Amino acid sequence: MNKKSYLAVGTCIVIAIIATYLGKLQNIIGAPMIGLFIGMLLVNILPNIDKDFKKGTTFAGKKCLNLGIILAGGTLNFTQILGFGAKALPLIIINICLSFTVAYLVGKQLKQSWNTCTLVGGGTCICGGTAIATLASIIKAKETEIAYAMTAIFLFDILAALLYPYLAGALNLTPNQFGFLAGTAINDTSSVAASEATYNAINGLDLNLAITVKLTRTTMLIALAVIFTVITIRQQSKNNAANAEQTSISKTVLKVFPWFILGFLIMAVLNTVGLFDLVKGLDKYLKTGYKLFITIALAGVGFKIKFKELLTKGIRPIILGGCTWLAVATSSMIFIHLFKGFIG
């Protein structure tokens, strides 16, 4: 890379720092989404950006994304599936299957790419931007596909975070039932926290049931990452066969396997066995670090998106995001209604 490329990386870092600050001022819009929007804003108001600068933003978008995902593994804990979170596992698994089914079926009708459908489905059923970032690196999604998917789930995530605390009151949901609804049907962790804070304030409570369910749901990202890694390797093997390439399975795996996922899994295991607890405050640094690197990456992605394209090509992904969000929200409400006694 040359000076302009390094300048681009530095610009993405500055954007990420600003986005992180803005993200701390409120709890609804996370820093990664803010970083994406700032990048989009700059590329649309500045003069044409040359190729060297774009190379730098691409570098930030890929390398920082992978590093952020590795650090994100250190914030996951397999023991989160125990206790109250374990009760939500059946609903979480149902919503995962439903989200991808709706994403692929509706996406086909909307003529969206397999990658876009995968990102929207994963972002809706797991954990918003982090899931999109993880799956994008595995399936080699284009930067435009990442941006469209992020925007597609963002609008409905905000709507859910604002609506659910009041909907819970209108439907006379118990705290446990609200925890199920918010924890399984709001995408981003920060939005879940914001929604639960509103619910607690309205009802004079101090609970973290929704966050517990959400963390259990986030843990499922590990399984999803493994599944789509296998799918990607199989697709690459088929492509090699179709192109009459004499490539062994081992070479295909070495070429296609997203090695950052191995780091992601190792970090998750180390956190689960309590190794990171030996260093005081390390968990906070890991959370801050992974969000910062993902924000840097999404700032780079933002430099690839023009508002004109977002308002034309991006409309269908947004419709797709709305359909998957509605499907998951409906599923959670039906489950809560049918299993009131089980949930409590």
SULHUVEN-V895973 format. One line per field, one symbol per residue. ss: DSSP state (H for helix, E for strand, L for the rest). psi: psi as a letter, one per 40 degrees, with the letter a starting at -180 (. if undefined). Layout:
BEGIN
ss: ???
psi: ???
END
This chain:
BEGIN
ss: LLHHHHHHHHHHHHHHHHHHHHHHLLLLLLHHHHHHHHHHHHHHHLLLLLHHHHHHHHHHHHHHHHHHHHHHHLLLLHHHHLLHHHHLHHHHHHHHHHHHHHHHHHHHHLLLLHHHHHHHHHHHHHHLHHHHHHHHHHHLLLHHHHHHHHHHHHHHHHHHHHHHHHHHHHLLLLHHHHHHHHHHHLLLHHHHHHHHHHHHHHHLLLLLHHHHHHHHHHHHHHHHHHHHHHHHHHHHHHHHHHLLLLLLHHHHHHHHLLHHHHHHHHHHHHHHLLHHHHLLLHHHHHHHHHHHHHHHHHHHHHLLLLHHHHHHLHHHHHHHHHHHHHHHHHHHHHHHHHLHHHHL
psi: iadddddddddddddddddddddeeiedhiddddddddddddddeiihhidddddddddddddddddddddddeeihdeeeiaddddedddddddddddddddddddddefiidddddddddddecfbddddddddddefiiddddddddddedddddddddddddddddefiidddddddddeehciddddddddddddddefigifdddddddddddeddddddddddddddddddddddefhghiddddddddhgddddddddddddddeedeedhhedddddddddddddddddddddeehiddddecdeddddddddddddddddddddddddfdddd.
END
